[in-house]
Amino acid sequence: MMQKPSEQYERVKKLLQSDSRLRESDRKLMSRVWYDDLINKGYNIDFMTVKEFLTLLSMNGLTSYESTTRARRKVMELHAELRGTGYSVRKSQEKEVKTDVKGWKVF
């Protein structure tokens, strides 16, 4: 399910504004995005099998994880009030993680 980046940004922004729990977990955010996708496409999720869901996901029938998390990062970058509590912790560890990664030896 392809959306323009600006549409995905606005969608994610609205979700983060409406439910603070989604700010703390990409899994919760994606669950909500995919739930909305399925409802909007007319699927009866009470009777949908895992196989049907995975087939739809693999055929690009649902919003991609990557575009949603990219939009979430941008929203949080521009709107401090929508950041979860873990945001500042991750940001404070950013330099240390970069230093660690640079020190990795790849075979």
C-alpha atoms as one frame of an Amber mdcrd trajectory, in Angstrom:
protein
   0.000   0.000   0.000   1.880   3.015  -1.279   1.360   6.414   0.245   3.190
   9.638  -0.470   5.753  10.406   2.232   3.788  13.508   3.256   0.602  11.444
   3.643   2.409   8.846   5.743   3.957  11.623   7.868   0.530  13.147   8.578
  -1.002   9.754   9.303   1.711   8.858  11.799   1.566  12.310  13.379  -2.193
  11.958  13.968  -1.747   8.502  15.489   0.989   9.717  17.845  -1.181  12.655
  18.864  -4.195  10.460  19.564  -2.496   7.612  21.456   0.620   8.215  23.554
   1.268   4.449  23.843   2.246   4.421  20.171   5.141   6.796  20.896   7.002
   4.152  22.878   6.828   1.158  20.551   7.214   0.676  16.804   5.425  -2.659
  17.204   2.367  -0.981  18.701   2.463   1.722  16.049   2.679  -0.836  13.239
  -0.092  -2.934  14.750  -2.331   0.122  14.728  -1.339   1.122  11.184  -1.972
  -2.378   9.848  -5.222  -2.665  11.795  -6.427   0.572  10.185  -5.255  -0.635
   6.750  -7.248  -3.862   7.082 -10.402  -2.146   8.329 -10.203   0.477   5.562
  -9.841  -2.283   2.954 -12.938  -4.017   4.290 -11.318  -7.074   5.849 -13.069
  -8.793   8.717 -10.107  -9.126  11.033 -11.972 -11.403  13.418 -11.914 -14.114
  10.746  -8.671 -13.326   8.905  -6.043 -16.037   9.050  -2.363 -15.427   9.661
  -1.706 -16.805   6.182  -4.045 -14.235   4.623  -2.417 -11.436   6.612   1.116
 -12.490   5.693   0.190 -12.883   2.034  -1.284  -9.394   1.988   1.795  -8.012
   3.751   4.209  -9.748   1.368   2.320  -8.465  -1.678   2.669  -4.836  -0.501
  -1.005  -4.729   0.374  -0.278  -3.075   3.714   1.715  -0.011   4.674   5.420
  -0.790   4.882   7.182  -0.957   8.210  10.081   1.080   6.861   8.001   4.022
   5.639   6.038   4.147   8.888   9.085   4.117  11.150  10.809   6.670   8.901
   7.774   8.935   9.242   7.728   8.371  13.018  11.373   9.418  13.315  10.697
  12.584  11.325   7.591  13.450  13.349   9.506  13.017  16.599  12.407  15.055
  15.278  10.124  17.995  14.462   7.575  17.672  17.284   9.208  17.229  20.684
   5.816  16.908  22.372   5.192  13.659  20.460   8.395  11.967  21.569   8.135
   9.022  23.882  10.052   8.857  27.132  12.644   6.568  25.556  13.589   9.192
  22.950  15.848  11.226  25.227  17.501   8.061  26.559  18.296   6.871  23.024
  19.566  10.300  22.002  21.853  10.483  25.048  23.426   7.146  24.030  23.806
   8.073  20.364  27.494   9.110  20.474  28.479   6.035  22.457  26.709   3.710
  20.012  28.327   5.426  17.009  31.749   5.022  18.605  31.071   1.347  19.327
  29.891   0.675  15.782  32.942   2.355  14.273  35.100  -0.004  16.318  33.476
  -3.167  14.981  35.678  -5.403  12.897  33.972  -6.994   9.943  35.490 -10.125
   8.448
